[in-house]
Amino acid sequence: MELKEAFGRVFLRLRLRKGLSQEDFHDVATDRYIRNLEKGRASPTVEMLFALSDVLCVSPAMLMVLTNAEVDGASETKAFRALALELSAYLDKANDSSTTVNID
């Protein structure tokens, strides 16, 4: 499955779970754009991804994890478990690292 189609399915599923209509996204996108997203005819920019996430009250990361699961045909539970393992390994490595990067 291609990414745009997977994102559209995930977006639609979350929108319906949250009880939101396409009109609830008027502050960030047109109804036409939302329909095109849901049909896999469009993909959001990074800025739009964050705006859509705000309306859905989920993180952009959650949208991406769920989209990746949709592409892979994996369950949401499996996707989040894999992410938890990846985050754990990342944090372990970051805590063990003697090199510190200061982002100010």
Residue pairs with C-beta under 8 A, 6 or more apart in sequence:
1 70
1 71
1 73
2 40
2 71
3 43
3 67
3 71
4 40
4 41
4 42
4 43
5 40
6 40
6 67
6 68
6 70
6 71
7 37
7 40
7 43
7 44
7 63
7 67
7 70
8 37
8 38
8 39
8 40
8 41
9 38
9 40
9 70
10 63
10 66
10 67
10 70
11 37
11 38
11 52
11 56
11 63
12 38
14 56
14 58
14 63
14 66
15 22
15 38
15 56
18 56
18 57
20 55
20 56
22 31
22 34
22 35
23 31
24 55
25 31
25 34
25 52
25 55
27 55
28 48
28 51
28 52
28 54
28 55
29 37
29 48
29 51
29 52
33 42
36 42
37 43
37 44
37 52
44 52
49 60
49 63
50 60
52 63
53 59
53 60
53 62
53 63
56 63
65 79
65 80
65 83
66 76
66 79
68 74
68 79
69 75
69 76
69 78
69 79
72 79
74 82
